[in-house]
Amino acid sequence: MKVKFASILSIAVGLFSFISGMTALTGIREVEYFTLTTLIVYNTIAGMAALIGGIGLWNKKQWAVKLTATIAGAHLIVLTFVSFGYMQEGPVAVESLYAMVFRVVVWAVIIVLIGNRK
């Protein structure tokens, strides 16, 4: 049951990230703060990977566990860079920082839910 919930969470967050990223990249949605195009592209690709991983988790595919761990690790690395940029008063909006913190927390929850499934 935990893995099914993790897969639903992965699909939901992935779908939101993909749609949000695509609407920003295509100009359908504009925001009032500075955005980093590379971060939007990353989040769009990560959203697509999350959709694939969530479907894989639902279908009990072993590769999905590795993909989930990869996504969680990638988000943590990106959060580190975004945090550093924000602390150095670089062109990083606080909204981008919050969004990455949210993603890291969600993926930590997903990792806990799927447990050790080597």
PLY file of the C-alpha trace (Angstrom):
ply
format ascii 1.0
element vertex 118
property float x
property float y
property float z
element edge 117
property int vertex1
property int vertex2
end_header
0.00 0.00 0.00
2.87 2.39 0.79
4.42 1.82 -2.63
1.08 2.54 -4.34
0.81 5.81 -2.41
4.42 6.65 -3.31
3.66 5.99 -6.97
0.58 8.23 -6.88
2.61 10.96 -5.15
5.37 10.63 -7.75
2.88 10.84 -10.62
1.07 13.83 -9.09
4.24 15.82 -8.38
5.69 14.84 -11.74
2.58 15.91 -13.61
2.48 19.22 -11.76
6.19 19.86 -12.42
5.89 18.95 -16.08
2.81 21.11 -16.69
4.21 24.01 -14.68
7.52 23.86 -16.53
5.98 23.57 -19.98
3.61 26.48 -19.41
6.53 28.63 -18.23
8.80 27.58 -21.10
6.15 28.21 -23.74
5.16 31.58 -22.27
1.61 30.49 -21.39
2.31 31.31 -17.75
4.34 34.28 -16.62
5.53 34.99 -13.10
6.39 38.22 -11.34
9.83 37.06 -10.21
13.09 36.25 -11.98
13.27 32.71 -13.29
16.27 30.64 -14.32
15.46 28.96 -17.62
17.88 26.12 -16.89
16.06 25.42 -13.61
12.71 25.37 -15.40
14.09 22.97 -18.02
15.52 20.76 -15.27
12.22 20.69 -13.39
10.31 19.88 -16.58
12.60 16.96 -17.36
12.51 15.82 -13.73
8.71 15.98 -13.86
8.70 13.69 -16.88
11.08 11.32 -15.09
8.81 11.37 -12.03
5.83 10.39 -14.17
7.78 7.48 -15.61
9.08 6.49 -12.18
5.63 6.67 -10.63
4.18 4.41 -13.32
7.10 2.04 -12.81
6.55 1.98 -9.04
2.85 1.27 -9.56
3.81 -1.68 -11.76
6.46 -2.88 -9.27
9.37 -2.41 -11.66
12.80 -2.64 -10.03
14.25 0.11 -12.26
11.68 2.53 -10.83
13.28 2.28 -7.38
16.64 3.28 -8.85
15.03 6.08 -10.86
13.30 7.35 -7.72
16.60 7.43 -5.84
18.24 9.22 -8.78
15.50 11.86 -8.89
15.76 12.43 -5.12
19.53 12.77 -5.33
19.37 15.10 -8.33
16.87 17.34 -6.52
19.16 17.50 -3.50
22.11 18.50 -5.69
20.07 21.15 -7.50
18.76 22.46 -4.17
22.36 22.85 -3.03
23.20 24.98 -6.08
19.99 27.01 -5.85
20.60 27.63 -2.14
24.16 28.72 -2.81
22.98 31.09 -5.54
20.32 32.52 -3.27
22.73 33.01 -0.35
25.18 34.77 -2.66
22.36 37.11 -3.68
22.52 35.77 -7.21
19.63 35.74 -9.65
17.64 33.17 -7.68
14.11 33.94 -6.53
13.02 32.77 -3.10
10.10 31.01 -4.87
12.62 28.82 -6.71
14.31 27.99 -3.43
10.98 27.07 -1.80
9.98 24.95 -4.79
13.22 22.96 -4.61
12.87 22.47 -0.85
9.33 21.18 -1.46
10.59 18.75 -4.12
13.37 17.43 -1.87
10.91 16.87 1.00
8.40 15.12 -1.28
11.07 12.84 -2.71
12.39 12.06 0.77
8.85 10.97 1.70
8.65 8.84 -1.46
11.98 7.19 -0.62
10.77 6.40 2.90
7.49 5.01 1.56
9.12 2.63 -0.92
11.63 1.51 1.68
14.49 -0.81 0.83
13.40 -2.57 -2.36
16.70 -3.65 -3.92
0 1
1 2
2 3
3 4
4 5
5 6
6 7
7 8
8 9
9 10
10 11
11 12
12 13
13 14
14 15
15 16
16 17
17 18
18 19
19 20
20 21
21 22
22 23
23 24
24 25
25 26
26 27
27 28
28 29
29 30
30 31
31 32
32 33
33 34
34 35
35 36
36 37
37 38
38 39
39 40
40 41
41 42
42 43
43 44
44 45
45 46
46 47
47 48
48 49
49 50
50 51
51 52
52 53
53 54
54 55
55 56
56 57
57 58
58 59
59 60
60 61
61 62
62 63
63 64
64 65
65 66
66 67
67 68
68 69
69 70
70 71
71 72
72 73
73 74
74 75
75 76
76 77
77 78
78 79
79 80
80 81
81 82
82 83
83 84
84 85
85 86
86 87
87 88
88 89
89 90
90 91
91 92
92 93
93 94
94 95
95 96
96 97
97 98
98 99
99 100
100 101
101 102
102 103
103 104
104 105
105 106
106 107
107 108
108 109
109 110
110 111
111 112
112 113
113 114
114 115
115 116
116 117
